Amino acid sequence: MTAVTVHHVVTGRDDAPVVVLSNSMGADLRMWDGVLGALEEHFRVVRYDTRGHGQSPEAPGPYSMDDLADDYVALLDTLGVDKAHLVGLSLGGMMGMRLAARDPERVDRLVLLCTGAHLEVGPAYTERAAQVRAQGTGSVAEGVVNRWFTPAYLEQHPGIREHHEAMCAATSPEGYAGSCEAIAAMDLRPDLAQITAPTLAIAGEDDPATPPAYLREIADGVADGALVVVPDAAHLAAAQQPQAVAAAILEHLGATS
Ligand SMILES: O=C(O)CC1=CCC(=O)O1
């Protein structure tokens, strides 16, 4: 499949190493807002919208992790960047594992948040793909946001649900469905042993979608892996606990204050 030219925003320090942030399914580059300021102090930060998400064009699904990795490589080529740190959450982390195994020369250090090499969920993602094609992405938004944040956090932060459900509902149905199909077909467990980039796996302690055991599998499976479990965080840990997540990312990427 031809690579999609993705919408991206570059901020931070022009003279610094590059960090690329790759989003979760159903989110867009705004999902990084909470950690952005801390990263911009040390890095040239590239945020982008995965194909069919945010302002990036869709392509007809199903997608594969290789398709998403091709988009990522095309973005680096457009920016004239040979190698970058990659921070990916959920779908972004899955793409990151495939890329790091396939094209190790394009990945410096790797941070994988709230993700998995293989999700043990039966037909759930193909069923979700069918639902969004038939009923739109808004039909899954409430359930998605219930996995992104803990119930107490949603209760205590009015407006978070509305903002994130709107972000999810704005995702193109084909983009969302194609991503679901990429996850349904994915088994990156054989890729883990091929990943040589120093890798930090970050889990949300209360993540119902990709629980800490998935991140433990990744940290144990790569050549040079470590695990951090963030308390009081669900699937969108970078949004619910931005300070703890930013601190873990900066330490792994060797940023000193
Ligand atoms: O939406 C979910 O249930 C969790 C998820 C899987 C891949 C992704 O990006 O989010």
Ligand as a Chemical Component Dictionary entry (heavy atoms), coordinates in Angstrom:
data_LIG
# 
_chem_comp.id                   LIG 
_chem_comp.type                 NON-POLYMER 
_chem_comp.pdbx_formal_charge   0 
_chem_comp.three_letter_code    LIG 
# 
loop_
_chem_comp_atom.comp_id 
_chem_comp_atom.atom_id 
_chem_comp_atom.alt_atom_id 
_chem_comp_atom.type_symbol 
_chem_comp_atom.charge 
_chem_comp_atom.model_Cartn_x 
_chem_comp_atom.model_Cartn_y 
_chem_comp_atom.model_Cartn_z 
_chem_comp_atom.pdbx_ordinal 
LIG O1 O1 O 0 -9.667 1.420  22.271 1  
LIG C1 C1 C 0 -9.220 0.489  22.944 2  
LIG O2 O2 O 0 -9.938 -0.366 23.401 3  
LIG C2 C2 C 0 -7.775 0.388  23.244 4  
LIG C3 C3 C 0 -6.852 0.491  22.115 5  
LIG C4 C4 C 0 -6.292 -0.495 21.406 6  
LIG C5 C5 C 0 -5.391 0.052  20.438 7  
LIG C6 C6 C 0 -5.492 1.482  20.707 8  
LIG O3 O3 O 0 -4.839 2.374  20.162 9  
LIG O4 O4 O 0 -6.391 1.701  21.696 10 
# 
loop_
_chem_comp_bond.comp_id 
_chem_comp_bond.atom_id_1 
_chem_comp_bond.atom_id_2 
_chem_comp_bond.value_order 
_chem_comp_bond.pdbx_ordinal 
LIG O1 C1 DOUB 1  
LIG C1 O2 SING 2  
LIG C1 C2 SING 3  
LIG C2 C3 SING 4  
LIG C3 C4 DOUB 5  
LIG C3 O4 SING 6  
LIG C4 C5 SING 7  
LIG C5 C6 SING 8  
LIG C6 O3 DOUB 9  
LIG C6 O4 SING 10 
# 
